[in-house]
Structures are given as C-alpha cells and as structure tokens.
C-alpha cells in the first residue's frame, strides 16, 4: 500500500509531504496506481520549483518521496505553493477514492 502523509502548519499551509510504499495493484511497470501517484507528486515538485520558483528540500528514492517547503516564504510565494500542494492533495485523494485498497492519504497538523 502507498501511504501519503501531508503535513500542515498550524496556519493550515501545507509545509511538506511524504509518500512511501508500493500499491501492489499490478506488477512493476504495469501498476497504474503507482504511476498515477508518481506523476502527481513529481508534477507538484516541478510546479513548486520550475513554475513558482521555490527551492524545496526534496528526496526521492524507489518507493519513497519527501518534500519540505522552506519557512518564511513571502506571501505571494506561499500562496502559490498552497495552490500547487492543495492540487496535489486533491489528486491523491481522487486516486484514494477509486483505489482505496492501494493508497491511504493522511493529513497531519503540526504544532
């Protein structure tokens, strides 16, 4: 199962996420759930870095991805980061709705 955890600041801003595991929906190379999750996560990273221009802390390995958004962003960049990350969360939740046996999406509000 894929486990996606989205971390929120007390303000409600998404400040990072972790995605780990394999869905087990199909064999490697034919797994549409893993492919969809990978595409959404990678697109979010590209949105943050290449479109919005934020230098995020990002680490990706087979079956694992982590991303942290830096603190203290100017309001306009923070707002754009929220749009990208909320869109990513919507995409992951949509996959969970159709393939809930293979992916779990969780939100954590940090203190």
C-alpha positions in Angstrom: 0.0 0.0 0.0 1.1 3.6 -0.7 1.0 5.8 2.3 0.9 9.6 1.6 1.2 12.0 4.6 0.7 15.7 4.0 2.0 18.0 6.8 0.2 21.2 7.6 1.5 24.1 9.7 -0.9 25.5 12.4 -1.8 28.2 9.9 -3.2 25.5 7.6 -0.4 25.9 5.0 0.9 22.6 3.6 4.6 22.6 4.6 5.6 19.2 3.3 4.7 15.7 2.4 6.0 12.1 2.4 4.9 9.3 0.1 6.1 5.8 0.6 5.4 2.2 -0.3 4.1 0.4 -3.3 0.5 -0.1 -4.2 0.6 -3.8 -5.2 -2.1 -3.1 -7.7 -0.1 -4.8 -10.5 3.4 -5.8 -11.3 6.1 -3.2 -11.7 5.8 -1.3 -14.9 2.1 -2.0 -15.2 0.9 -0.5 -11.9 -1.4 2.3 -12.8 -1.8 3.4 -9.1 1.9 3.8 -8.6 2.2 5.6 -11.9 -0.6 8.0 -11.1 0.8 8.8 -7.7 4.3 9.3 -9.0 3.1 11.6 -11.8 1.1 13.7 -9.3 4.0 14.0 -6.8 6.6 14.8 -9.5 4.3 17.4 -11.1 3.8 19.1 -7.7 7.6 19.3 -7.3 8.0 20.7 -10.8 5.2 23.2 -10.0 6.9 24.3 -6.9 10.5 24.5 -8.3 10.1 25.4 -12.0 6.8 27.3 -12.1 6.7 29.0 -8.7 10.5 29.2 -8.2 10.7 27.8 -4.7 13.8 25.9 -3.6 12.3 23.0 -1.8 14.1 20.2 0.1 13.3 17.1 -1.9 14.4 13.5 -1.8 13.2 10.7 -4.0 14.2 7.0 -3.9 12.4 3.9 -5.2 9.1 3.7 -3.3 9.7 6.9 -1.4 9.5 10.7 -1.8 9.8 13.5 0.7 9.4 17.3 0.2 9.6 20.2 2.6 8.7 23.8 1.8 11.0 26.4 3.4 9.7 28.6 6.2 9.4 32.3 5.8 8.3 32.5 2.2 6.9 35.8 1.0 3.1 35.8 1.0 2.8 35.6 -2.8 5.1 32.5 -3.0 3.4 30.9 0.0 0.0 31.4 -1.7 1.3 29.8 -4.9 2.8 26.9 -3.0 -0.5 26.3 -1.3 -2.3 26.1 -4.7 0.2 23.6 -6.1 0.2 21.5 -2.9 -3.6 21.6 -2.4 -4.0 20.5 -6.0 -1.6 17.6 -5.4 -3.6 16.6 -2.3 -6.9 16.7 -4.4 -5.2 14.4 -7.0 -4.0 11.9 -4.3 -7.5 11.9 -2.7 -9.1 11.2 -6.0 -6.9 8.2 -6.5 -7.7 7.1 -3.0 -11.5 7.3 -3.8 -11.1 4.9 -6.7 -8.3 2.7 -5.4 -8.6 2.9 -1.6 -7.3 -0.6 -1.1 -3.9 0.5 -2.6 -3.4 4.0 -1.2 -4.0 5.9 2.0 -3.8 9.7 2.2 -3.5 11.3 5.6 -3.1 14.9 6.8 -1.2 15.9 9.9 -1.4 19.3 11.5 1.9 20.1 13.2 2.3 22.3 16.2 
